[in-house]
């Protein structure tokens, strides 16, 4: 695999390396939204959302469109939604394995008289 492709992948994962940025991307899966809507949905301060949106823009994860004084955000490529779905499946797979191991380690219940 060429180094350029590995760097590109690393950039995307860096862009997603914060729970707030993942929440923004998940919110944008529904379609284009103004910044104010993201602030309301996520319950965060405007400055906080703005910082995270700037990172997502810089990493070219989101695109913007201006309409008057509103800035609308959307995912640059909806395929990123599929990546998040796969990561959720990966999480559940490992969670299931952990639960199975915990069940196997559980001591037997005492016998009742």
PANU-939339 format. One record per residue: residue number from 1; x, y, z of N, C-alpha, C in turn. Coordinates in Angstrom, 1 decimal. Each point is the difference from the previous one (the first is absolute). Example, Ala and Ser with C-alpha at 12.3 -4.5 7.8 and 13.67 -1.06 7.14 Angstrom:
BEGIN
(r 1, (13.2, -5.7, 7.8), (-0.9, 1.2, 0.0), (0.9, 1.2, 0.0)) (r 2, (-0.4, 1.1, -0.7), (0.9, 1.1, 0.0), (-0.8, 1.1, 0.8)) 
***
This chain:
BEGIN
(r 1, (0.8, -1.2, 0.0), (-0.8, 1.2, 0.0), (0.9, 1.2, 0.0)) (r 2, (-0.2, 1.0, -0.9), (0.8, 1.2, 0.0), (-0.1, 0.8, 1.2)) (r 3, (1.1, 0.7, 0.4), (0.0, 0.8, 1.2), (-1.1, 1.1, -0.1)) (r 4, (-0.2, 0.5, -1.2), (-1.0, 1.1, -0.1), (-1.4, -0.4, 0.4)) (r 5, (-0.3, -1.2, -0.3), (-1.3, -0.6, 0.4), (-0.1, -0.2, 1.5)) (r 6, (1.1, -0.5, 0.6), (0.0, -0.2, 1.4), (-0.1, 1.4, 0.7)) (r 7, (0.7, 1.0, -0.5), (-0.1, 1.3, 0.6), (-1.4, 0.6, -0.1)) (r 8, (-0.7, -0.3, -1.1), (-1.4, 0.5, -0.2), (-0.9, -0.7, 1.0)) (r 9, (0.2, -1.3, 0.2), (-0.8, -0.7, 1.0), (0.2, 0.5, 1.4)) (r 10, (1.3, 0.3, 0.3), (0.3, 0.5, 1.3), (-0.6, 1.4, 0.2)) (r 11, (0.0, 0.8, -1.0), (-0.7, 1.3, 0.1), (-1.5, -0.1, 0.3)) (r 12, (-0.6, -0.9, -0.6), (-1.5, -0.2, 0.2), (-0.2, -0.5, 1.5)) (r 13, (0.8, -1.0, 0.4), (-0.1, -0.4, 1.4), (0.3, 1.1, 1.0)) (r 14, (1.0, 0.8, -0.3), (0.3, 1.1, 0.9), (-1.2, 1.0, 0.0)) (r 15, (-0.6, 0.2, -1.1), (-1.2, 0.9, 0.0), (-1.1, -0.6, 0.8)) (r 16, (-0.1, -1.3, 0.1), (-1.1, -0.7, 0.8), (0.4, -0.3, 1.4)) (r 17, (1.2, 0.4, 0.4), (0.6, -0.4, 1.3), (-0.6, 0.7, 1.2)) (r 18, (-1.2, 0.6, -0.1), (-0.6, 0.6, 1.1), (-1.5, -0.3, 0.0)) (r 19, (-0.6, -0.4, 1.1), (-1.4, -0.3, 0.0), (-0.9, 1.1, -0.5)) (r 20, (0.3, 1.2, 0.2), (-0.8, 1.1, -0.5), (0.0, 0.0, -1.5)) (r 21, (1.2, -0.2, -0.6), (0.0, 0.0, -1.5), (-0.7, -1.2, -0.6)) (r 22, (0.0, -1.1, 0.7), (-0.8, -1.2, -0.4), (-1.5, 0.4, 0.1)) (r 23, (-0.4, 0.6, 1.1), (-1.4, 0.4, 0.1), (-0.4, 1.0, -1.1)) (r 24, (0.9, 0.9, -0.4), (-0.3, 0.9, -1.1), (-0.2, -0.8, -1.3)) (r 25, (0.9, -0.9, -0.2), (-0.1, -0.8, -1.3), (-1.3, -0.8, 0.1)) (r 26, (-0.3, -0.6, 1.1), (-1.3, -0.8, 0.1), (-1.2, 0.9, -0.2)) (r 27, (0.0, 1.2, 0.5), (-1.1, 0.9, -0.2), (-0.1, 0.4, -1.5)) (r 28, (1.1, 0.1, -0.6), (0.0, 0.4, -1.5), (-0.4, -1.1, -0.9)) (r 29, (-0.1, -1.2, 0.6), (-0.5, -1.2, -0.8), (-1.4, 0.3, -0.5)) (r 30, (-0.7, 0.8, 0.7), (-1.4, 0.3, -0.3), (-0.1, 1.0, -1.2)) (r 31, (1.1, 0.6, -0.3), (0.0, 1.0, -1.0), (0.6, 1.3, 0.4)) (r 32, (0.0, 1.0, -0.9), (0.6, 1.3, 0.3), (-0.7, 0.7, 1.1)) (r 33, (0.8, 0.7, 0.9), (-0.6, 0.7, 1.1), (0.8, 1.2, 0.3)) (r 34, (-0.8, 1.1, 0.5), (0.8, 1.2, 0.4), (0.7, -0.3, 1.4)) (r 35, (1.0, 0.8, 0.2), (0.7, -0.1, 1.3), (-0.9, 0.1, 1.2)) (r 36, (-0.9, 0.9, -0.1), (-1.0, 0.1, 1.2), (-0.7, -1.2, 0.3)) (r 37, (-0.4, -0.8, -1.0), (-0.7, -1.2, 0.2), (0.9, -1.0, 0.7)) (r 38, (1.3, -0.1, -0.4), (0.9, -0.9, 0.6), (0.2, 0.4, 1.5)) (r 39, (0.1, 1.3, 0.3), (0.1, 0.4, 1.3), (-1.1, -0.4, 0.9)) (r 40, (-1.2, 0.1, -0.6), (-1.2, -0.4, 0.8), (-0.1, -1.5, 0.2)) (r 41, (0.3, -0.7, -1.1), (-0.1, -1.5, 0.1), (1.0, -0.6, 1.0)) (r 42, (1.2, 0.6, 0.0), (1.1, -0.6, 0.8), (0.1, 0.7, 1.4)) (r 43, (-0.7, 1.1, 0.2), (0.0, 0.6, 1.3), (1.4, 0.6, 0.4)) (r 44, (0.7, 0.4, -1.0), (1.4, 0.6, 0.3), (0.0, 1.5, -0.3)) (r 45, (1.0, 0.6, 0.5), (0.2, 1.4, -0.2), (0.5, 0.3, -1.4)) (r 46, (-0.4, 1.1, -0.5), (0.3, 0.4, -1.4), (1.5, 0.0, -0.3)) (r 47, (0.8, 0.5, 1.0), (1.5, 0.0, -0.2), (0.5, -1.4, -0.1)) (r 48, (-0.5, -0.9, 0.8), (0.4, -1.4, 0.0), (-0.3, -0.7, -1.4)) (r 49, (-1.2, 0.2, -0.4), (-0.4, -0.6, -1.3), (0.8, 0.6, -1.2)) (r 50, (0.3, 1.3, 0.1), (0.7, 0.7, -1.0), (1.4, -0.6, -0.2)) (r 51, (0.7, -0.3, 1.2), (1.3, -0.5, 0.0), (0.0, -1.4, -0.7)) (r 52, (-0.9, -0.8, 0.3), (-0.1, -1.4, -0.5), (-0.4, 0.1, -1.5)) (r 53, (-0.9, 0.9, -0.4), (-0.3, 0.1, -1.4), (1.2, 0.5, -0.8)) (r 54, (0.8, 0.8, 0.6), (1.2, 0.5, -0.7), (1.0, -1.1, -0.3)) (r 55, (0.1, -0.9, 0.9), (0.9, -1.2, -0.2), (-0.6, -0.9, -1.1)) (r 56, (-1.3, -0.2, 0.1), (-0.7, -0.9, -1.0), (0.1, 0.6, -1.4)) (r 57, (-0.1, 1.4, -0.1), (0.2, 0.7, -1.3), (1.5, -0.2, -0.5)) (r 58, (0.9, 0.2, 0.9), (1.4, 0.0, -0.3), (0.4, -1.4, -0.5)) (r 59, (-0.6, -1.0, 0.5), (0.3, -1.4, -0.4), (-0.9, -0.5, -1.1)) (r 60, (-0.8, 1.0, -0.5), (-0.9, -0.2, -1.2), (-1.0, -1.1, 0.3)) (r 61, (-0.5, -0.1, 1.2), (-1.1, -1.0, 0.4), (-1.3, 0.7, -0.3)) (r 62, (-0.1, 1.3, 0.2), (-1.3, 0.7, -0.2), (0.3, 1.1, -1.0)) (r 63, (-1.1, 0.4, -0.7), (0.0, 1.1, -0.9), (-1.0, 1.1, 0.5)) (r 64, (0.2, 1.2, -0.4), (-0.9, 1.1, 0.4), (-0.7, 0.6, -1.2)) (r 65, (-1.1, 0.7, 0.4), (-0.7, 0.8, -1.0), (-0.6, 1.1, 0.8)) (r 66, (0.2, 1.2, -0.6), (-0.6, 1.2, 0.7), (-1.3, 0.4, -0.7)) (r 67, (-0.9, 0.4, 0.9), (-1.3, 0.5, -0.5), (-0.3, 1.2, 1.0)) (r 68, (0.2, 1.2, -0.5), (-0.1, 1.2, 0.9), (1.0, -0.1, 1.1)) (r 69, (-0.5, 0.1, 1.2), (1.0, 0.0, 1.1), (0.1, -1.4, 0.6)) (r 70, (-0.7, -1.0, -0.6), (0.1, -1.4, 0.5), (1.1, -0.8, -0.8)) (r 71, (0.6, -0.8, 0.8), (1.0, -1.0, -0.6), (-0.6, -1.4, 0.1)) (r 72, (-0.2, -0.6, -1.1), (-0.5, -1.4, 0.0), (1.2, -1.0, -0.1)) (r 73, (-0.1, -1.1, 0.7), (1.0, -1.0, 0.0), (-0.6, -1.3, -0.6)) (r 74, (0.8, -0.7, -0.7), (-0.4, -1.4, -0.5), (1.3, -0.8, -0.1)) (r 75, (-0.3, -1.3, 0.0), (1.2, -1.0, -0.2), (0.5, 0.2, -1.4)) (r 76, (1.3, 0.0, -0.1), (0.6, 0.1, -1.3), (-0.4, -1.3, -0.8)) (r 77, (0.1, -1.1, 0.6), (-0.4, -1.3, -0.7), (-0.7, -0.9, 1.0)) (r 78, (-1.3, -0.3, -0.4), (-0.8, -0.8, 0.9), (0.6, -1.4, 0.3)) (r 79, (1.0, -0.4, -0.7), (0.6, -1.4, 0.3), (0.6, 0.0, 1.4)) (r 80, (0.3, 1.2, 0.6), (0.5, 0.1, 1.3), (-1.0, -0.6, 1.0)) (r 81, (-1.3, 0.1, -0.3), (-1.0, -0.5, 0.8), (0.1, -1.6, 0.1)) (r 82, (0.4, -0.6, -1.1), (0.2, -1.4, 0.0), (1.2, -0.4, 0.9)) (r 83, (1.0, 0.8, 0.0), (1.2, -0.2, 0.9), (-0.5, 0.0, 1.4)) (r 84, (-0.8, 0.9, 0.4), (-0.5, 0.1, 1.4), (-0.9, -1.2, 0.3)) (r 85, (-0.8, -0.5, -0.9), (-0.8, -1.2, 0.2), (0.9, -1.2, 0.2)) (r 86, (1.1, -0.1, -0.8), (0.9, -1.1, 0.2), (0.7, 0.0, 1.3)) (r 87, (0.4, 1.2, 0.4), (0.6, 0.2, 1.4), (-1.0, -0.4, 1.1)) (r 88, (-1.3, 0.3, -0.2), (-0.9, -0.4, 1.0), (-0.1, -1.5, 0.1)) (r 89, (0.0, -0.7, -1.2), (-0.1, -1.4, -0.1), (1.3, -0.6, 0.7)) (r 90, (1.1, 0.6, -0.3), (1.3, -0.5, 0.6), (-0.1, 0.1, 1.5)) (r 91, (-0.6, 1.1, 0.5), (-0.1, 0.2, 1.5), (-0.9, -1.0, 0.6)) (r 92, (-1.2, -0.3, -0.6), (-0.9, -1.0, 0.5), (0.6, -1.4, -0.1)) (r 93, (0.8, -0.3, -1.0), (0.6, -1.3, -0.1), (1.0, -0.2, 1.2)) (r 94, (0.8, 1.0, 0.3), (0.9, -0.1, 1.1), (-0.7, 0.1, 1.4)) (r 95, (-1.1, 0.7, 0.0), (-0.8, 0.1, 1.3), (-0.6, -1.4, 0.2)) (r 96, (-0.5, -0.6, -1.0), (-0.6, -1.4, 0.2), (1.0, -1.0, 0.5)) (r 97, (1.2, 0.1, -0.6), (1.1, -0.9, 0.4), (0.3, 0.2, 1.5)) (r 98, (0.1, 1.3, 0.4), (0.3, 0.3, 1.4), (-1.1, -0.5, 1.0)) (r 99, (-1.3, 0.2, -0.4), (-1.1, -0.5, 0.8), (0.1, -1.5, 0.1)) (r 100, (0.3, -0.7, -1.1), (0.1, -1.5, 0.0), (1.1, -0.4, 1.0)) (r 101, (1.2, 0.7, 0.0), (1.1, -0.3, 0.9), (-0.5, 0.2, 1.4)) (r 102, (-0.7, 1.1, 0.3), (-0.4, 0.3, 1.4), (-1.0, -1.1, 0.4)) (r 103, (-0.9, -0.4, -0.8), (-0.9, -1.1, 0.3), (0.7, -1.2, 0.4)) (r 104, (1.1, -0.4, -0.8), (0.7, -1.2, 0.2), (0.8, 0.1, 1.3)) (r 105, (0.4, 1.2, 0.5), (0.7, 0.2, 1.2), (-0.8, 0.1, 1.2)) (r 106, (-1.3, 0.1, -0.2), (-1.0, 0.2, 1.2), (0.1, -1.3, 0.8)) (r 107, (0.1, 0.2, 1.3), (0.0, -1.2, 0.9), (-1.4, -0.6, 0.0)) (r 108, (-0.1, -1.3, 0.2), (-1.3, -0.6, 0.1), (-0.8, 0.5, 1.2)) (r 109, (-1.3, 0.0, -0.2), (-0.8, 0.5, 1.1), (0.0, -1.1, 1.1)) (r 110, (-0.1, 0.4, 1.3), (0.0, -1.0, 1.1), (-1.3, -0.8, -0.1)) (r 111, (0.1, -1.2, 0.5), (-1.2, -0.9, 0.0), (-0.9, 0.5, 1.1)) (r 112, (-1.3, -0.1, -0.3), (-1.0, 0.4, 1.0), (-0.4, -1.2, 0.8)) (r 113, (-0.3, 0.1, 1.2), (-0.4, -1.1, 0.9), (-1.5, -0.1, 0.0)) 
***
